[in-house]
């Protein structure tokens, strides 16, 4: 223990105060030198973890590590990772996560599925630290087979993935975190079996392959609340299919065991990247979306609520494909680039009480329902939609009810193509070009 503390103290004295973006020492800070030449604290910190039964209380300073700090919960009971006092930064200068926590839980969230030793592993806690990547394959935190893991007041930047959830986890709580400018995904649910996860009060921004991404796995009860989620896609003109929030089953088209359901996205600001300030909106992240729900025919994504959010400035704000029982209520959408909403191959999508307004921009503002059934568009306001033909298009659909909406200052209205049982009632329309009708 004494040897480990002496080594850590020497590292603190010699570590520089500034670190580089994207795993290289920044050109504007050449006096810092090569981070890879700094002392390696990995062995000393791993020994301290073992000596303290899985707990790591870090003295203030900056620690360079080159391999994951591994916390085996079955060997150490629960674990706590926090600063003893003052700011702490881990510099991950190698591949893999800076912190890897591995539990033993193989059951569900039901108490009867727990093996007795698993209760000793409950609530591993990570709080109050910063993780900086200095390697192209450096990640922040990885959780595997954990119960009640709690991550709070943590900042992760310049890594690949910020927080990476794999294999199986239960009852995850993530709050007050900053996942910023990572080359991969901010919060990545990677083919994980995970029910019950709350993400709240966090900033998730400039992660170039997506903000919060759920890919395959078996996921239920994901709550995203009170977050600022923005610009999580390429920062250049690279075409992309990613999104600030992305629910994606496209990689398991023939596998019913992989499914996503019971998702709530509430009270967030979700926006960027596109060219907010100008008309050439195709120059940044073409194809990106704020919320993208990409299910599959044999098992659509279902039971999703998107409520009370402010959503703006991407190529397509909300993209829904192969989904059922989705509710969009009370959201404010502006600055589409060019489209607000696309619903394809879906059923029972309810769009109620939202505002669609390009605001100070001249944008098409398209809304499309295609090959979809039993959907409702009601009590919404549509202003200044600049699409020349069919600002709101219904194509190859059945049983669509469009009730009680207001359309103003737009170049076109509703276009119906090859669809049955479409009801359009009680609209208030103002400002269409002379000779244009609401439905054509």
Buried (B, 14 or more C-beta within 10 A) or exposed (E): EEEBBEBBEEBBEEBBEEBBBBBBBEEEEEEBEEBBEBBBBBEBBBBBBBEBEBBBEBBEBBBBBBBBBBBBBBEBBBBBBBBEEEEBBBBBBBBBBBBBBBBBBEBBBEEEEBEEEBEEBBBBBBBBBBBBBBBEBBBBBBBBBBBBBBBBBBBBBBBBBBBBBBBBBBBBBBBBBBBBBBBBBBBBBBBBBBBBBBBBBBBBBBBBBBBBBBBBBBBBBBBBBBBBBBBBBBEEEEEBBBBBBBBBBEEBEEEEEBBBBBBBBBBBBBBBBBBBEEEEBBEBBBBBBBBBBBBBEEBBBBBBBBBBBBBBBBBBBBBBBBBBBBBBBBBBBBBBBBBBBBBBBBBBBBBBBBBBBBBEBEBBBBBBBBBBBBBBBBBBBBBBBBBEEBBBBBBBBBBBBBBBBBBBBBBBBBBBEEBEEBEBEEBEBEEBEEEEEBBE
